[in-house]
Amino acid sequence: MFFKRQLPVIIMVSIGLLTLIAHFIKIESVGDWVEQDSLLWFDIIAAFAIFLGAFNLLKMHFTKLVYKKSDYGYSMILLVGFGLMIFSGFLYRGNGNQKNWGEHIQDPNSLFTWMFDSLFKPLDATMFALLAFFVASASYRAFRIRNFEASLLLTAGVLVMIGAVPVGSYIPSWMFVFIIISLIFAFLSPIFTSKDILIKSFIITIIISGFSMFFWSPELSSKSISLWIIAYPTVAGKKAIMIGVALGIVATSLRIIFGKDKSFLGD
């Protein structure tokens, strides 16, 4: 019970305290251990973790294939692909003249390189292409106008997409202004009790904007506005999110170091 419960906590607390001491108190021996020796330990542990993960993956799919569970054909494809990559990477050297073990992986004519470039990369690109449809579906649900925040998200998303696509540079400024005004009035439509007032206000705004186009700066194009949104509001929101994530990491790390959080033990 000690090796399963108390020992992992002792190791975690000791490593955490040493890391904190090395960061805030400049002790050369402790700092060298954290920056050099501990990284070697991490690489060794990560290598064993990868081995255990691969073994567990093979065991799970082999069991699924033997008992012919649902979708066991995919397990067969995974096992065959796993075996071929292991064979081409560790055992088969081909006709190369490499003397050292593992040099054939860097050979552009090797079987391993061919499998990686001709099989893995196209499949990887296909998966990312499929993700585009899921992103489009999620964007459709997120861009529904429900409140002020959703309206801002919709407006910013439309402006960024118009500025990102090549056809956005060919959109004239007056159409760009018309899109912005339409989005604004779409958000303000619940405020108007009469549709006639809404339509008249929309037409008057369009006319005023049309006259103001003579003073419209050519720099205020779809591309420049898109770049401004990405450079300022997006960066500000990203920094706020990163600060929140950092505070969460600090809080979680302190709970683990002082033994308050034992979720890594499976509790």
C-alpha positions as CSV (number, residue, x, y, z in Angstrom):
1,M,0.0,0.0,0.0
2,F,2.9,2.3,0.7
3,F,4.4,1.9,-2.7
4,K,1.0,2.5,-4.4
5,R,-0.3,5.4,-2.3
6,Q,2.3,7.2,-0.2
7,L,5.5,6.8,-2.3
8,P,4.1,8.5,-5.5
9,V,3.0,11.5,-3.3
10,I,6.4,11.7,-1.6
11,I,8.1,11.7,-5.0
12,M,5.8,14.3,-6.5
13,V,6.1,16.6,-3.5
14,S,9.9,16.2,-3.4
15,I,10.3,16.9,-7.2
16,G,7.9,19.9,-7.0
17,L,9.7,21.5,-4.0
18,L,13.1,21.0,-5.7
19,T,11.8,22.7,-8.8
20,L,10.4,25.6,-6.9
21,I,13.7,26.0,-4.9
22,A,15.7,26.0,-8.1
23,H,13.5,28.6,-9.7
24,F,13.3,31.1,-6.8
25,I,16.6,30.4,-4.9
26,K,19.7,30.2,-7.0
27,I,21.5,27.1,-5.8
28,E,23.9,25.9,-8.4
29,S,23.8,22.2,-7.6
30,V,20.0,22.1,-7.4
31,G,19.7,24.2,-10.6
32,D,22.0,21.9,-12.5
33,W,20.0,18.9,-11.4
34,V,16.7,20.5,-12.5
35,E,18.0,21.7,-15.8
36,Q,20.1,18.6,-16.8
37,D,19.6,15.4,-14.8
38,S,15.8,15.8,-14.3
39,L,15.4,16.2,-18.1
40,L,17.3,13.0,-18.7
41,W,15.0,11.3,-16.2
42,F,12.0,12.7,-17.9
43,D,13.2,11.4,-21.3
44,I,13.7,7.9,-19.9
45,I,10.3,7.9,-18.2
46,A,8.7,9.2,-21.4
47,A,10.3,6.4,-23.4
48,F,8.9,3.8,-21.1
49,A,5.5,5.5,-21.1
50,I,5.5,5.4,-25.0
51,F,6.4,1.7,-24.8
52,L,3.5,1.0,-22.4
53,G,1.1,3.0,-24.4
54,A,2.0,1.2,-27.6
55,F,1.7,-2.2,-25.9
56,N,-1.7,-1.3,-24.5
57,L,-2.8,-0.1,-27.9
58,L,-1.8,-3.4,-29.5
59,K,-3.3,-5.4,-26.8
60,M,-6.7,-3.6,-27.0
61,H,-6.9,-3.9,-30.8
62,F,-5.6,-7.5,-30.9
63,T,-8.3,-8.5,-28.4
64,K,-10.9,-6.7,-30.5
65,L,-9.7,-8.5,-33.6
66,V,-9.6,-12.0,-32.0
67,Y,-13.1,-11.8,-30.6
68,K,-14.4,-10.0,-33.8
69,K,-16.0,-7.1,-31.9
70,S,-17.7,-4.2,-33.7
71,D,-15.5,-2.5,-36.2
72,Y,-12.8,-5.0,-35.8
73,G,-11.7,-4.3,-39.4
74,Y,-10.3,-1.0,-38.3
75,S,-8.3,-2.8,-35.6
76,M,-6.8,-5.1,-38.4
77,I,-5.8,-2.0,-40.4
78,L,-4.1,-0.5,-37.3
79,L,-2.2,-3.6,-36.5
80,V,-1.0,-4.1,-40.0
81,G,0.1,-0.4,-40.3
82,F,1.8,-0.6,-36.9
83,G,3.7,-3.7,-37.9
84,L,4.8,-2.3,-41.2
85,M,6.1,0.9,-39.7
86,I,8.0,-1.0,-37.0
87,F,9.4,-3.3,-39.7
88,S,10.5,-0.5,-42.0
89,G,11.9,1.6,-39.2
90,F,13.8,-1.0,-37.2
91,L,14.4,-4.0,-39.3
92,Y,14.3,-3.4,-43.0
93,R,17.2,-1.2,-44.3
94,G,16.7,-1.7,-48.0
95,N,19.6,-1.4,-50.5
96,G,21.1,1.6,-48.8
97,N,24.8,1.8,-47.8
98,Q,24.2,3.1,-44.3
99,K,26.6,1.7,-41.8
100,N,25.0,2.9,-38.6
101,W,21.7,1.5,-37.4
102,G,18.8,4.0,-38.0
103,E,20.5,6.1,-40.7
104,H,18.2,4.6,-43.3
105,I,15.2,6.5,-41.8
106,Q,16.7,9.7,-43.2
107,D,17.2,8.2,-46.7
108,P,14.6,9.8,-49.0
109,N,14.4,6.5,-51.0
110,S,13.9,4.2,-48.0
111,L,10.7,2.2,-47.4
112,F,10.1,4.1,-44.1
113,T,10.2,7.5,-45.8
114,W,8.0,6.3,-48.6
115,M,5.4,5.0,-46.1
116,F,5.5,8.2,-44.1
117,D,5.3,10.6,-47.1
118,S,2.9,8.6,-49.3
119,L,0.6,7.1,-46.6
120,F,0.8,8.9,-43.3
121,K,0.9,12.5,-44.6
122,P,-2.1,12.1,-47.0
123,L,-4.1,10.4,-44.2
124,D,-3.2,13.2,-41.8
125,A,-4.2,15.9,-44.4
126,T,-7.5,14.0,-44.9
127,M,-8.2,14.1,-41.2
128,F,-7.6,17.8,-41.0
129,A,-9.8,18.3,-44.1
130,L,-12.6,16.4,-42.3
131,L,-12.1,18.6,-39.3
132,A,-13.0,21.6,-41.4
133,F,-16.6,20.4,-41.7
134,F,-16.9,20.0,-38.0
135,V,-15.5,23.4,-37.5
136,A,-18.0,24.8,-39.9
137,S,-20.8,23.1,-38.1
138,A,-19.6,24.4,-34.7
139,S,-19.2,27.9,-36.1
140,Y,-22.8,27.8,-37.4
141,R,-24.1,27.0,-33.9
142,A,-21.7,29.5,-32.2
143,F,-22.6,32.3,-34.6
144,R,-26.3,32.3,-33.9
145,I,-27.3,35.7,-32.6
146,R,-28.7,35.2,-29.1
147,N,-27.1,38.1,-27.2
148,F,-24.5,40.9,-27.4
149,E,-21.5,38.6,-27.1
150,A,-22.7,36.2,-29.8
151,S,-23.3,39.2,-32.1
152,L,-19.8,40.4,-31.5
153,L,-18.5,36.9,-32.3
154,L,-20.6,36.8,-35.4
155,T,-19.4,40.2,-36.6
156,A,-15.8,39.6,-35.9
157,G,-15.9,36.1,-37.5
158,V,-17.5,37.4,-40.7
159,L,-15.0,40.3,-41.0
160,V,-12.0,38.0,-40.4
161,M,-13.3,35.4,-42.9
162,I,-13.9,38.1,-45.6
163,G,-10.5,39.5,-45.1
164,A,-8.8,36.1,-45.1
165,V,-10.2,34.7,-48.4
166,P,-8.7,35.9,-51.7
167,V,-12.1,37.2,-52.9
168,G,-12.2,39.6,-50.0
169,S,-9.7,41.9,-51.6
170,Y,-12.1,42.3,-54.6
171,I,-15.0,43.3,-52.4
172,P,-15.6,47.1,-52.8
173,S,-15.6,49.2,-49.7
174,W,-19.3,50.1,-50.0
175,M,-20.3,46.5,-49.9
176,F,-18.1,46.0,-46.9
177,V,-19.8,48.9,-45.1
178,F,-23.2,47.5,-46.2
179,I,-22.4,44.1,-44.6
180,I,-21.3,45.8,-41.3
181,I,-24.5,47.9,-41.2
182,S,-26.6,44.9,-41.9
183,L,-25.0,43.0,-39.0
184,I,-25.5,45.9,-36.7
185,F,-29.2,46.2,-37.6
186,A,-29.7,42.5,-37.3
187,F,-28.5,42.8,-33.7
188,L,-30.6,45.9,-33.0
189,S,-33.8,44.5,-34.6
190,P,-35.3,43.3,-31.3
191,I,-35.1,46.8,-29.9
192,F,-37.4,48.3,-32.6
193,T,-41.1,47.7,-32.0
194,S,-42.1,48.7,-35.5
195,K,-40.6,47.1,-38.7
196,D,-41.3,50.4,-40.6
197,I,-39.0,52.3,-38.2
198,L,-36.4,49.6,-38.5
199,I,-36.5,49.6,-42.4
200,K,-36.4,53.4,-42.6
201,S,-33.5,53.6,-40.1
202,F,-31.7,51.1,-42.1
203,I,-32.2,52.9,-45.4
204,I,-31.2,56.3,-43.9
205,T,-28.1,54.8,-42.4
206,I,-27.2,53.2,-45.8
207,I,-27.7,56.6,-47.5
208,I,-25.5,58.5,-45.0
209,S,-22.9,55.8,-45.3
210,G,-23.0,56.1,-49.1
211,F,-22.2,59.8,-48.9
212,S,-19.5,59.2,-46.4
213,M,-17.8,56.9,-48.8
214,F,-16.2,59.9,-50.4
215,F,-14.2,60.4,-47.2
216,W,-13.6,56.6,-46.7
217,S,-9.9,55.9,-46.4
218,P,-8.6,53.3,-48.8
219,E,-6.7,51.7,-46.0
220,L,-10.0,50.7,-44.3
221,S,-10.3,47.6,-46.5
222,S,-11.5,44.1,-45.6
223,K,-7.9,42.9,-45.3
224,S,-6.8,45.8,-43.0
225,I,-9.8,45.4,-40.8
226,S,-9.3,41.7,-40.6
227,L,-5.6,42.1,-39.7
228,W,-6.6,44.7,-37.0
229,I,-9.0,42.3,-35.4
230,I,-6.4,39.6,-35.4
231,A,-3.6,41.9,-34.1
232,Y,-5.5,43.6,-31.2
233,P,-8.8,42.2,-30.0
234,T,-7.7,38.6,-30.7
235,V,-4.4,39.0,-29.0
236,A,-6.0,40.7,-26.0
237,G,-8.4,37.9,-25.5
238,K,-5.7,35.3,-26.1
239,K,-3.5,36.9,-23.4
240,A,-6.4,36.9,-20.9
241,I,-7.1,33.2,-21.6
242,M,-3.4,32.4,-21.2
243,I,-3.3,34.3,-17.9
244,G,-6.2,32.3,-16.6
245,V,-4.6,29.0,-17.8
246,A,-1.4,30.0,-16.0
247,L,-3.2,30.7,-12.8
248,G,-5.0,27.4,-13.0
249,I,-1.7,25.6,-13.6
250,V,-0.2,27.3,-10.6
251,A,-3.1,26.4,-8.4
252,T,-3.2,22.8,-9.5
253,S,0.6,22.5,-9.1
254,L,0.5,23.8,-5.6
255,R,-2.3,21.4,-4.7
256,I,-0.3,18.5,-6.1
257,I,3.0,19.6,-4.4
258,F,1.4,19.9,-1.0
259,G,-0.5,16.6,-1.4
260,K,-4.0,18.1,-1.5
261,D,-4.7,16.8,-5.0
262,K,-4.2,13.0,-5.5
263,S,-6.0,12.7,-8.9
264,F,-2.8,11.3,-10.5
265,L,-3.3,8.3,-8.2
266,G,-6.7,7.6,-9.6
267,D,-8.7,9.1,-6.7
